[in-house]
Structures are given as structure tokens and as C-alpha cells.
Amino acid sequence: MCAALTKHVVDYTIIRWIGATLKGRLAMETLGELSRSVGMSRSCPVGGVLSPLLWCIFVDELLARLNVGGVYTQGYADDICLLAVGKFGIRAHKMGPSYCRNVV
């Protein structure tokens, strides 16, 4: 996230502040009487005021890279849609995994 903010020329103080708010977050899982905490390191907080903006900044580069090479990509809010159109459906189907690896 901080790398994406840097590429969009966001002030370093703001980048540090956003980075600090995203570090050290925990999600609690519960099943019956069992529960555990899991560290969150790759997501925007749900319901956060800045979350939609952070998501757009983060996903902007991904959408730009995926739109090259015949794959139409569109993002809205916190969703991404990939549409690979080609003469041969199997070719488009085989392209999917290589494009999805770009997400990580």
C-alpha cells in the first residue's frame, strides 16, 4: 500500500500515518467455543473512511497492467472484473491464471 501511495506522490508523513493505521490489525475467527486471532497485513479496513480511496490507489497499477494484452479490466469500489475476449475461448481461459498472479 505504501509503495502505491509513493507512486502517486503522496506526502511521506501521510504515507507513514496510513501505514501505521494498517499495521498490527487483527481479525477474530470464532467457531462455537473455539476462537483465534489472525493478523491482517494486506487489506483495507472495512467501513473505513479512507478505504475506498486507498483501494483505488492500490488497484490502479494492477488494472493498468491487466488492460494490456487483450484483457479488459474494470474496477468499481472494491471489486475487479476481468473479461478476456478472443476468437478461441480456450486461449482466453488459459490466460486467466497468468493475469491473476499479478494480484499478489
Contacts in CASP RR format, 6 or more apart in sequence:
PFRMAT RR
TARGET T0000
AUTHOR 0000-0000-0000
METHOD contacts of the structure
MODEL  1
MCAALTKHVVDYTIIRWIGATLKGRLAMETLGELSRSVGMSRSCPVGGVL
SPLLWCIFVDELLARLNVGGVYTQGYADDICLLAVGKFGIRAHKMGPSYC
RNVV
1 18 0 8 1.000
1 19 0 8 1.000
1 22 0 8 1.000
1 44 0 8 1.000
1 54 0 8 1.000
1 57 0 8 1.000
1 58 0 8 1.000
2 15 0 8 1.000
2 18 0 8 1.000
2 19 0 8 1.000
4 57 0 8 1.000
4 58 0 8 1.000
4 60 0 8 1.000
4 61 0 8 1.000
5 14 0 8 1.000
5 15 0 8 1.000
5 18 0 8 1.000
5 57 0 8 1.000
6 15 0 8 1.000
7 61 0 8 1.000
8 57 0 8 1.000
8 60 0 8 1.000
10 57 0 8 1.000
18 50 0 8 1.000
18 54 0 8 1.000
21 45 0 8 1.000
22 44 0 8 1.000
22 45 0 8 1.000
23 41 0 8 1.000
24 39 0 8 1.000
24 40 0 8 1.000
25 39 0 8 1.000
25 40 0 8 1.000
25 45 0 8 1.000
26 37 0 8 1.000
26 38 0 8 1.000
26 39 0 8 1.000
26 40 0 8 1.000
27 37 0 8 1.000
27 38 0 8 1.000
27 39 0 8 1.000
27 40 0 8 1.000
28 35 0 8 1.000
28 36 0 8 1.000
28 37 0 8 1.000
28 38 0 8 1.000
29 35 0 8 1.000
29 36 0 8 1.000
29 37 0 8 1.000
29 38 0 8 1.000
44 50 0 8 1.000
44 51 0 8 1.000
44 54 0 8 1.000
44 55 0 8 1.000
44 58 0 8 1.000
44 78 0 8 1.000
45 51 0 8 1.000
51 78 0 8 1.000
52 77 0 8 1.000
52 78 0 8 1.000
55 77 0 8 1.000
55 78 0 8 1.000
59 75 0 8 1.000
59 80 0 8 1.000
62 73 0 8 1.000
62 80 0 8 1.000
62 102 0 8 1.000
62 103 0 8 1.000
63 73 0 8 1.000
63 74 0 8 1.000
63 75 0 8 1.000
63 80 0 8 1.000
65 102 0 8 1.000
66 73 0 8 1.000
66 82 0 8 1.000
66 99 0 8 1.000
66 102 0 8 1.000
67 73 0 8 1.000
70 84 0 8 1.000
70 85 0 8 1.000
70 86 0 8 1.000
71 82 0 8 1.000
71 83 0 8 1.000
71 84 0 8 1.000
71 95 0 8 1.000
71 96 0 8 1.000
71 99 0 8 1.000
72 82 0 8 1.000
72 83 0 8 1.000
72 84 0 8 1.000
72 85 0 8 1.000
73 80 0 8 1.000
73 81 0 8 1.000
73 82 0 8 1.000
73 83 0 8 1.000
74 80 0 8 1.000
74 81 0 8 1.000
74 83 0 8 1.000
75 81 0 8 1.000
82 96 0 8 1.000
82 99 0 8 1.000
82 100 0 8 1.000
84 92 0 8 1.000
84 93 0 8 1.000
84 95 0 8 1.000
84 96 0 8 1.000
84 99 0 8 1.000
85 92 0 8 1.000
86 92 0 8 1.000
END
